[in-house]
């Protein structure tokens, strides 16, 4: 497959990343702290303090722009990680 097709496919995936905006339900693991309390009976300490470590602070506040931006950033980070991993692995096998 040529590079142009790969870039087009990647662009389509990046546009489709935040499909969770279409759902009326929250994504798995993105619940309010009270939902954790209801599901497992208590709020874990790490969950209580999680908001203080937010890279994009407005992400959980219902901002569509921040939700979309965080999906793009997360996708780019994952793509970069696996791209570097593949390049490193390719050099080691040659």
Secondary structure, 3 states (H helix, E strand, C coil): CCHHHHHHHHHHHHHHCCHHHHCCCCCCCCCCHHHHHHHHCCCCHHHHCHHHHCCCCCHHHCCHHHHHHHHHHHHHHHHHHHHHHHHHHHHHHC
